[in-house]
Amino acid sequence: MIVRQILKSKGSTVTAVSVAEPVVNVATLLTEARIGAVLVHDAAGRPVGILSERDIIAGLAQEGASIMDAPAERLMSTDLITCSPGDHIDELMRIMTERRVRHLPVLERGHLAGIISIGDVVKARIGELETEGEALQRYIATGS
């Protein structure tokens, strides 16, 4: 399965915030939207980072509650690892595991096409395995 198929089923909506958005607002947004990360964009709307629940927890542990008033850019990860709609989920699973990231912005021809999470990738892989298992059972049962 490829990224394009995942986006087709889950949609391409991306939750994003400005670099200046206070961390407390981002935490509220993450909770209300039941998501693990948001894309962070600059004043021109270009993606410049990603801010996750883990980033916020790390900021709290290192700097205390005052970090909640800081802008998103203070805690965001700036080393954006991206993928494209044609990438296969097997490769993404490898990248996400090796780089220890849970969210990948999807870029198509330099434009944001969506975002996928490790949960999206795992769900897609489980779907593939179930389909393969059903096909094997049919083959064994019918001999064709």
trRosetta pair geometry for C-beta under 8 A, 3 or more apart (Angstrom, degrees):
i j d omega theta_ij theta_ji phi_ij phi_ji
1 5 5.1 -105 -166 67 93 142
1 6 6.9 96 147 -48 118 88
1 88 7.2 120 76 -152 39 69
1 89 5.1 14 76 -3 89 125
1 124 4.8 -141 93 169 153 117
1 125 7.4 -142 35 -78 123 48
1 127 7.4 52 -49 78 156 111
1 128 5.6 -131 -19 -66 114 123
2 5 5.5 103 62 5 65 100
2 6 7.7 -127 110 -2 39 89
2 85 6.9 61 144 156 110 57
2 86 5.7 -31 -168 -156 139 33
2 87 6.3 141 -154 76 84 35
2 88 5.5 -56 -96 -94 73 51
2 89 7.1 -151 -104 -26 23 77
3 6 5.5 -55 -154 34 41 113
3 7 6.3 36 153 -16 73 105
3 83 5.7 167 -74 123 155 123
3 84 6.8 159 47 102 147 36
3 85 5.0 -136 88 -140 106 35
3 86 7.0 -21 38 22 101 14
3 87 5.0 41 -16 57 121 86
3 89 7.3 147 -64 -70 61 73
3 92 7.1 118 -72 -53 102 146
3 106 5.7 167 165 -120 137 128
3 116 6.2 -124 -140 -23 96 150
4 7 5.9 -58 -149 39 31 109
4 8 6.3 38 151 -28 64 105
4 85 4.0 60 -70 179 90 100
4 86 6.6 21 -23 -74 115 44
5 8 5.5 -48 -147 29 32 117
5 9 6.8 20 158 -9 63 104
5 124 7.2 117 99 -138 108 128
6 9 6.3 -67 -157 41 30 100
6 10 6.0 -7 163 10 70 116
6 89 7.4 114 -45 -79 130 116
6 116 5.6 44 118 -113 144 131
6 120 5.3 86 -171 163 129 115
6 121 7.3 -24 -102 -84 155 52
6 124 5.3 -59 -90 -69 104 142
7 10 6.3 -69 -127 55 28 88
7 11 7.0 -67 -173 103 61 12
7 12 5.2 39 -171 -81 111 84
7 85 6.7 -63 18 -120 140 95
7 106 6.4 -102 -69 54 135 170
7 113 6.6 -12 -134 137 166 100
7 114 4.5 164 -122 25 120 167
7 116 7.2 -89 -66 -67 81 105
10 114 7.8 117 87 -173 103 139
10 116 7.7 117 57 -111 149 80
10 120 6.0 -52 -34 -124 162 121
11 114 7.3 166 121 -124 48 124
12 106 7.8 -96 -135 64 92 129
12 113 5.9 -75 -145 164 126 58
12 114 3.8 -99 -138 -78 72 106
13 114 7.5 32 36 -125 26 84
14 39 5.5 8 166 8 118 134
14 105 7.4 44 -129 -126 142 90
14 112 6.1 -64 8 157 161 129
14 114 6.1 -177 -58 -143 101 36
14 115 4.9 103 -115 -9 99 110
15 29 6.7 166 172 160 131 119
15 33 5.7 63 -86 179 162 173
15 35 6.0 154 32 47 145 163
15 38 4.9 -78 112 -120 95 92
15 39 7.1 148 87 21 49 82
16 38 5.9 149 -114 176 29 93
16 39 4.1 -35 -105 74 94 96
16 40 6.9 168 -161 -87 81 18
16 41 5.3 37 170 -12 129 112
16 47 7.4 -100 -127 -99 132 88
17 21 4.0 -62 171 14 121 159
17 25 7.4 148 -136 107 142 108
17 26 5.7 -102 4 -97 168 97
17 29 6.9 166 -64 37 125 167
17 38 5.2 49 0 132 101 142
17 39 7.7 160 23 82 60 50
17 40 5.8 -27 71 -111 80 68
17 41 7.5 171 84 24 30 78
17 51 7.3 -42 49 36 122 131
17 72 5.5 139 103 -49 124 164
18 21 4.9 127 59 -32 75 92
18 40 7.4 31 149 -159 12 74
18 41 6.4 -52 -108 70 46 77
18 42 7.9 55 -152 -152 71 15
18 43 7.4 46 -147 -87 109 52
18 72 7.1 142 93 31 47 131
19 40 5.7 85 -88 170 62 109
19 41 7.1 -111 -34 88 80 33
19 42 5.8 14 -19 -106 127 53
19 43 7.7 -61 26 -40 112 66
19 48 6.5 -9 -75 62 118 135
19 49 7.5 87 -104 31 91 118
19 71 6.1 40 145 156 63 123
19 72 5.8 -135 -152 70 33 98
19 73 3.9 31 -168 -54 96 116
19 76 7.5 -88 -126 7 75 147
20 71 4.9 -58 -140 -134 37 127
20 72 7.2 5 51 24 11 91
20 73 7.3 -1 -65 -5 38 111
21 25 5.3 -110 177 77 96 126
21 26 5.7 108 120 -56 119 95
21 40 7.8 -140 33 -127 113 93
21 71 6.6 101 56 -154 35 72
21 72 4.7 26 63 -23 88 121
22 25 4.8 93 67 4 84 102
22 26 7.3 -152 100 -5 46 85
22 68 7.1 42 165 153 101 59
22 69 5.8 -39 -147 -150 117 38
22 70 7.1 125 -143 72 66 27
22 71 6.5 -65 -91 -100 42 44
22 72 7.5 72 110 -40 3 74
23 26 5.3 -54 -150 36 40 114
23 27 6.3 44 152 -23 70 101
23 51 7.7 -142 -122 -175 81 144
23 56 6.1 151 -175 -120 113 99
23 59 6.9 -110 -144 97 160 158
23 67 6.0 -16 49 139 162 76
23 68 5.1 -126 84 -142 107 39
23 69 7.2 -23 36 18 95 11
23 70 5.4 27 -12 65 120 77
23 71 7.4 111 -36 154 78 8
23 72 6.2 146 -82 -88 63 54
23 74 7.2 -70 -52 58 119 111
23 75 6.0 65 -103 11 126 137
24 27 5.7 -49 -149 33 33 113
24 28 6.6 34 151 -18 63 104
24 68 4.2 61 -65 172 94 99
24 69 6.6 9 -13 -76 117 44
25 28 5.6 -52 -150 36 34 113
25 29 6.3 37 151 -21 66 106
26 29 5.5 -53 -148 37 33 114
26 30 6.3 36 153 -22 66 104
26 38 6.0 -133 -150 31 100 138
26 51 5.7 -24 -178 110 153 141
26 56 7.1 -167 98 -79 113 128
26 72 5.5 113 -53 -98 144 108
27 30 5.8 -51 -148 34 30 113
27 31 6.5 28 154 -17 62 107
27 53 7.9 94 -124 -116 75 70
27 56 5.6 132 -85 -152 102 160
27 68 7.0 -42 2 -134 141 98
28 31 5.8 -59 -152 38 30 110
28 32 6.1 23 157 -14 67 111
29 32 5.9 -58 -140 41 28 106
29 33 5.8 8 167 -2 66 116
29 38 6.4 25 107 -60 131 146
30 33 6.4 -66 -136 49 20 97
30 35 5.7 -107 -143 72 65 74
30 36 6.9 51 -157 -129 113 14
30 37 7.4 25 -115 -71 116 16
30 38 6.7 -114 -75 -28 88 104
30 53 5.9 162 164 -73 154 90
30 56 7.9 -143 17 -6 157 150
31 34 7.4 16 179 -73 29 47
35 38 7.1 96 101 -66 129 72
35 117 7.9 -157 -155 -61 85 143
36 52 5.7 7 149 -150 82 95
36 53 5.4 -76 -155 1 69 112
36 102 6.1 -53 114 113 146 136
36 103 6.6 -172 87 -50 105 121
36 117 6.4 105 39 -129 122 136
37 50 5.4 23 172 173 127 105
37 51 6.4 164 -155 84 77 40
37 52 3.8 -33 -94 -96 102 80
37 53 7.1 -99 -68 -6 64 70
37 102 6.9 150 -17 83 132 102
37 103 4.4 -124 54 -4 143 158
37 115 7.9 -133 88 163 104 146
37 117 7.7 155 30 -102 107 105
38 50 7.2 173 86 -155 37 65
38 51 5.6 -12 58 59 85 91
38 72 7.9 -68 82 -144 118 143
39 47 5.2 -54 -177 -124 118 110
39 49 7.7 146 -167 88 53 43
39 50 5.8 -39 -110 -104 50 77
39 105 6.0 80 -102 -88 124 121
39 112 7.4 76 -166 -133 172 147
39 115 6.5 -152 -46 -69 115 142
40 47 7.2 98 72 -153 47 64
40 48 5.9 -66 103 66 90 81
40 49 4.2 -12 57 71 121 89
40 50 6.3 -165 7 -86 90 20
40 51 5.4 75 -47 -15 119 103
40 72 5.1 -173 -117 131 127 129
40 73 6.6 157 166 -82 145 64
40 76 4.6 -60 10 -110 156 156
41 44 7.9 -121 165 73 100 52
41 45 5.2 -2 167 -154 140 33
41 46 6.0 149 -155 70 88 30
41 47 5.5 -54 -95 -90 80 43
41 48 6.3 115 -136 8 30 87
42 45 7.2 -52 69 14 63 17
42 46 5.2 -4 36 55 105 88
42 48 4.9 75 -40 -26 95 136
47 50 7.9 15 -173 -61 110 77
47 80 6.4 100 131 -109 112 161
47 105 6.0 98 -180 -123 170 171
47 112 6.1 114 -29 -73 128 126
48 73 7.6 -4 102 -114 126 101
48 76 7.6 74 104 114 83 149
48 78 6.6 -25 157 -132 75 88
48 80 7.7 -148 175 -35 18 130
49 72 7.7 169 84 137 125 99
49 73 6.8 127 29 -123 149 63
49 76 3.4 84 135 144 140 130
49 77 5.8 159 -163 75 94 42
49 78 4.7 -49 -95 -95 105 56
49 80 6.6 -138 -110 -60 32 99
50 76 6.2 146 65 -162 24 95
50 77 5.3 -21 61 57 82 97
50 80 6.4 119 -16 -107 103 84
50 103 6.0 -173 -174 86 149 123
50 105 7.2 -155 -73 -34 122 106
51 55 5.3 -114 -155 69 62 146
51 56 7.1 70 171 -49 97 90
51 72 5.2 -94 -44 -164 157 101
51 75 5.9 74 -132 95 106 97
51 76 4.3 -68 -69 -98 89 82
51 77 7.3 167 -85 11 41 72
52 55 4.8 109 53 0 70 98
52 56 7.3 -132 102 -1 44 85
52 77 7.3 6 4 -1 101 118
52 102 6.8 104 -129 52 150 116
52 103 6.8 176 -87 11 117 127
53 56 5.7 -57 -154 36 35 111
53 57 6.3 34 151 -18 68 106
54 57 5.7 -53 -145 37 33 111
54 58 6.2 34 155 -19 66 106
54 102 7.9 123 -3 11 132 131
55 58 5.8 -55 -149 37 29 112
55 59 6.4 32 152 -20 63 107
55 75 4.7 125 153 155 108 103
55 76 6.6 42 175 -108 163 29
55 77 6.2 -129 -86 -31 133 89
56 59 5.6 -54 -150 36 31 114
56 60 6.4 34 152 -20 64 104
56 67 7.9 160 -154 118 62 122
56 75 6.3 72 -86 150 50 159
57 60 5.6 -52 -149 35 32 113
57 61 6.4 32 153 -19 65 106
58 61 5.7 -55 -147 37 31 112
58 62 6.2 18 158 -10 66 112
58 75 7.5 148 73 -153 96 106
59 62 6.0 -64 -141 44 27 102
59 63 5.7 -30 180 31 67 112
59 67 4.2 177 152 164 108 156
59 70 7.5 -130 -175 49 140 137
59 74 7.4 89 -126 115 137 100
59 75 4.5 -46 -61 -108 141 126
60 63 7.2 -78 -120 57 15 72
60 64 6.8 19 -163 -150 53 10
60 65 6.8 29 -138 -84 88 44
60 67 6.0 -136 -80 51 48 131
60 68 7.6 36 -91 -53 93 89
62 67 7.7 75 71 -60 83 148
63 66 6.3 -95 144 65 99 92
63 67 4.3 104 84 -57 123 115
64 67 6.6 143 74 -9 45 93
65 68 5.8 -26 -178 2 62 116
66 69 6.1 -49 -174 28 57 107
66 70 7.5 70 134 -34 70 97
67 70 5.1 -39 -161 10 53 123
67 74 7.2 -156 -155 111 87 133
67 75 6.9 82 176 -63 118 125
70 74 4.1 -55 154 39 127 157
70 75 6.9 112 96 -25 126 99
71 74 5.5 117 67 -13 67 99
72 75 6.7 -79 -164 48 43 89
72 76 5.5 47 152 -44 81 113
73 76 5.6 -47 -127 20 34 118
77 80 7.5 134 113 -73 89 53
80 105 6.3 -15 -170 25 116 125
81 95 6.7 178 164 164 134 118
81 99 5.6 83 -59 137 168 165
81 101 5.5 -178 47 8 132 167
81 104 6.1 -63 105 -117 85 90
82 104 6.1 126 -139 -175 32 85
82 105 4.9 -42 -115 76 92 87
82 106 7.0 144 -170 -106 88 18
82 107 4.8 21 169 -1 143 113
83 87 4.5 -88 -175 27 108 156
83 92 5.9 2 -98 -100 156 109
83 95 7.5 158 -78 66 111 159
83 104 4.7 40 -1 151 109 136
83 105 7.7 165 28 85 67 42
83 106 5.6 -34 76 -109 83 68
83 107 7.5 153 74 25 31 74
83 116 7.2 -40 50 37 134 120
84 87 5.3 119 57 -25 68 99
84 106 6.7 107 -131 -162 20 75
84 107 6.1 -50 -95 73 71 68
84 108 6.3 111 -152 -91 81 62
85 106 6.1 77 -67 179 66 121
85 108 5.3 18 -12 -85 115 116
85 113 5.9 -53 -58 107 109 162
87 91 5.7 -110 -174 73 96 126
87 92 5.9 100 133 -54 122 102
88 91 5.1 90 68 7 82 102
88 92 7.3 -155 99 -5 43 90
89 92 5.1 -54 -144 40 43 115
89 93 6.1 51 155 -27 72 98
89 121 5.1 162 -153 -150 106 88
89 124 5.3 -161 -87 96 161 130
89 125 5.8 -155 128 -66 139 91
89 128 7.9 -172 57 -17 140 144
90 93 5.9 -49 -151 29 29 112
90 94 6.9 30 149 -17 60 104
90 125 8.0 114 -77 -105 62 114
91 94 5.7 -55 -156 35 35 113
91 95 6.3 32 150 -17 68 107
92 95 5.6 -53 -143 39 35 111
92 96 5.9 32 159 -18 69 108
92 104 6.6 -117 -147 12 111 160
92 116 7.4 -11 -170 95 155 136
92 121 5.4 -140 107 -116 124 139
93 96 6.0 -55 -140 40 26 108
93 97 6.2 25 158 -17 62 111
93 121 5.8 172 -74 154 80 134
93 122 8.0 106 -106 -75 108 65
93 125 7.0 46 -66 -61 138 147
94 97 6.0 -63 -149 39 25 108
94 98 6.1 16 160 -12 65 113
95 98 6.0 -60 -140 42 26 105
95 99 5.7 -4 172 8 66 118
95 101 7.6 -29 134 47 84 112
95 104 7.5 60 104 -86 128 141
96 99 6.6 -63 -127 53 20 92
96 100 7.8 78 169 -97 50 8
96 101 5.5 -103 -135 71 67 75
96 102 6.8 81 -162 -99 113 30
96 104 7.0 -95 -81 -39 102 117
96 118 5.4 156 169 -95 151 99
96 121 6.8 178 3 33 156 163
97 100 7.4 13 -179 -72 25 48
101 104 6.7 95 119 -67 127 79
102 117 5.9 7 154 -158 82 83
102 118 4.6 -70 -147 -7 71 115
103 115 5.9 9 -175 175 102 113
103 116 7.3 167 -150 87 57 39
103 117 5.2 -25 -97 -103 75 71
103 118 7.6 -79 -59 -16 45 76
104 115 6.8 168 84 -157 41 67
104 116 5.5 -13 59 60 92 85
104 117 8.0 173 19 -88 69 26
105 112 6.1 -59 -174 -128 114 96
105 114 7.8 166 -159 96 54 38
105 115 5.1 -38 -105 -102 53 87
106 112 7.2 92 74 -163 61 57
106 113 4.5 -73 110 69 103 95
106 114 4.5 6 43 63 126 78
106 115 6.3 -158 2 -84 85 29
106 116 6.2 66 -47 -10 113 97
107 110 6.4 4 179 -119 113 13
107 111 6.7 144 -155 67 72 28
107 112 6.3 -44 -101 -94 67 42
107 113 6.5 138 -131 6 14 95
108 111 5.9 -34 69 64 71 82
108 113 4.1 58 0 -47 112 137
112 115 7.9 -12 -168 -52 105 83
116 120 4.5 -117 -162 75 87 145
116 121 6.3 92 150 -49 120 87
117 120 4.9 109 52 0 68 97
117 121 7.3 -133 100 0 42 86
118 121 5.6 -54 -150 38 37 112
118 122 6.1 37 153 -19 69 106
119 122 5.8 -53 -142 39 30 108
119 123 6.1 33 157 -20 64 108
120 123 5.8 -56 -147 36 27 112
120 124 6.4 27 154 -18 63 107
121 124 5.8 -55 -150 36 30 111
121 125 6.4 28 153 -18 65 107
122 125 5.7 -55 -146 37 32 110
122 126 6.3 34 155 -20 66 104
123 126 5.8 -53 -148 35 29 111
123 127 6.5 33 151 -21 62 106
124 127 5.6 -54 -153 34 32 116
124 128 6.6 35 150 -21 64 102
125 128 5.5 -49 -152 32 36 114
125 129 6.5 33 152 -17 66 104
126 129 5.7 -55 -148 38 33 111
126 130 6.3 34 153 -20 66 105
127 130 5.8 -54 -146 35 30 111
127 131 6.4 30 155 -18 64 107
128 131 5.8 -59 -151 37 29 110
128 132 6.3 28 154 -17 66 107
129 132 5.7 -53 -145 38 32 111
129 133 6.2 35 155 -21 65 106
130 133 5.7 -54 -147 36 30 113
130 134 6.4 31 155 -18 64 105
131 134 5.8 -53 -148 36 30 110
131 135 6.4 30 153 -19 63 106
132 135 5.7 -56 -149 36 31 112
132 136 6.4 31 153 -19 66 106
133 136 5.7 -55 -149 36 31 111
133 137 6.4 32 153 -19 65 105
134 137 5.7 -54 -148 36 32 112
134 138 6.4 32 153 -18 65 104
135 138 5.8 -53 -149 36 32 111
135 139 6.3 35 151 -22 64 107
136 139 5.5 -53 -147 35 32 115
136 140 6.3 31 155 -18 66 105
137 140 5.8 -53 -146 37 31 109
137 141 6.1 27 156 -17 65 111
138 141 5.8 -59 -142 41 28 109
138 142 5.9 -6 169 9 67 115
139 142 6.7 -71 -133 51 19 86
139 143 7.4 67 175 -105 53 7
139 144 6.9 -124 -136 86 64 20
140 143 7.7 19 -170 -69 19 46
